[in-house]
Amino acid sequence: LMRPLQGCRGRGAVVGTVTLCLAAGWALQTPGGVSLVVPQPSINATVAQNILLSVEYSCRGVATIEWKHVSSWGTTKIVEWKSGNYVNISTVYKDRVTTFENGSIQLLNVGMRDAGYYFITVTEEHGTNTYGTIIVNVYEIIYEDLHFVAVLFAFLAAVSAILVCFMWLCNKSLHLFQKKMTHKLTASTTEEIELETIEC
């Protein structure tokens, strides 16, 4: 009598486990679930650099992805697209944004005005949505000032070299002029001496 009961109990556990797995699978396939991962929530960039605002989303249905930029200059919608469908890029970002299937975007040639908060909203077709934020700091290239100083130094060095050459040429010309004058004076003195000798 004990053996059949143990067998039933064992089969009941297996049936219960299978039922639980099927229910979990059914729950996973029912609509209404979006997840979003933002691996790098803060990005430091320099002017004129290209940056990748990297995210990874998953959902059970078709998702709509929207990116917005919020800064001290205001809020700007960058891009919105539906997975596998249209892509609507704002005219301000028309030639500067590349979109990716995983929800990421790339911004080309960033400037100081691109600093701020970037908000992504992923909305699943049944209304469920999730949000993510990336902070972007944009810095001016420090060596631009050093570059200016280096160019100015090179310019001053070139001007100094030209002035030194000019002074050298002036000095040479002066020596040649003095030599010529000395030669003329010597010739005229010799002439005078010769004239005096003839007169005597």
GIMO-V456791 format. One record per residue. RES is the residue in one letter. SS is DSSP state (~ for helix, > for strand, _ for the rest). PHI is phi in whole degrees, -180 to 180 (none if undefined). Layout:
res,ss,phi
RES,SS,PHI
RES,SS,PHI
//
This chain:
res,ss,phi
L,_,none
M,~,-72
R,~,-62
P,~,-59
L,~,-66
Q,~,-63
G,~,-63
C,~,-64
R,~,-64
G,~,-64
R,~,-66
G,~,-63
A,~,-66
V,~,-66
V,~,-62
G,~,-63
T,~,-65
V,~,-63
T,~,-62
L,~,-62
C,~,-65
L,~,-64
A,~,-64
A,~,-65
G,~,-63
W,~,-64
A,~,-64
L,~,-68
Q,~,-89
T,_,-74
P,_,-65
G,_,107
G,_,-166
V,>,-132
S,>,-126
L,>,-141
V,>,-119
V,_,-116
P,_,-69
Q,_,-129
P,_,-75
S,>,-139
I,>,-128
N,>,-107
A,>,-136
T,>,-111
V,_,-56
A,_,76
Q,_,-86
N,_,-96
I,>,-126
L,>,-109
L,>,-91
S,_,-90
V,_,-141
E,>,-145
Y,>,-117
S,>,-145
C,>,-154
R,_,-84
G,_,-118
V,_,-84
A,>,-110
T,>,-110
I,>,-109
E,>,-133
W,>,-115
K,>,-130
H,>,-116
V,>,-121
S,>,-146
S,_,-67
W,_,-87
G,>,124
T,>,-109
T,>,-129
K,>,-79
I,>,-90
V,>,-156
E,>,-143
W,>,-152
K,>,-107
S,_,-56
G,_,82
N,_,-126
Y,_,-69
V,>,-129
N,>,-114
I,>,-99
S,_,-61
T,~,-61
V,~,-63
Y,~,-108
K,_,-46
D,_,-101
R,_,-119
V,>,-122
T,>,-120
T,>,-103
F,_,-128
E,_,-58
N,_,-80
G,_,102
S,_,-73
I,>,-133
Q,>,-116
L,>,-104
L,_,-97
N,_,54
V,_,-69
G,_,-124
M,~,-61
R,~,-72
D,~,-84
A,_,-69
G,>,140
Y,>,-104
Y,>,-115
F,>,-106
I,>,-112
T,>,-122
V,>,-111
T,>,-115
E,>,-83
E,_,-57
H,_,-93
G,_,103
T,_,-73
N,>,-140
T,>,-143
Y,>,-127
G,>,-146
T,>,-133
I,>,-128
I,>,-96
V,>,-117
N,>,-107
V,>,-116
Y,>,-116
E,_,-75
I,_,-74
I,_,-67
Y,~,-71
E,~,-62
D,~,-65
L,~,-64
H,~,-62
F,~,-61
V,~,-63
A,~,-64
V,~,-65
L,~,-62
F,~,-63
A,~,-63
F,~,-63
L,~,-65
A,~,-64
A,~,-65
V,~,-63
S,~,-62
A,~,-62
I,~,-65
L,~,-63
V,~,-62
C,~,-61
F,~,-63
M,~,-65
W,~,-63
L,~,-63
C,~,-62
N,~,-62
K,~,-61
S,~,-62
L,~,-63
H,~,-62
L,~,-63
F,~,-64
Q,~,-63
K,~,-63
K,~,-64
M,~,-64
T,~,-62
H,~,-65
K,~,-66
L,~,-63
T,~,-64
A,~,-64
S,~,-69
T,~,-65
T,~,-63
E,~,-63
E,~,-63
I,~,-63
E,~,-63
L,~,-63
E,~,-64
T,~,-64
I,~,-66
E,~,-64
C,_,-65
//
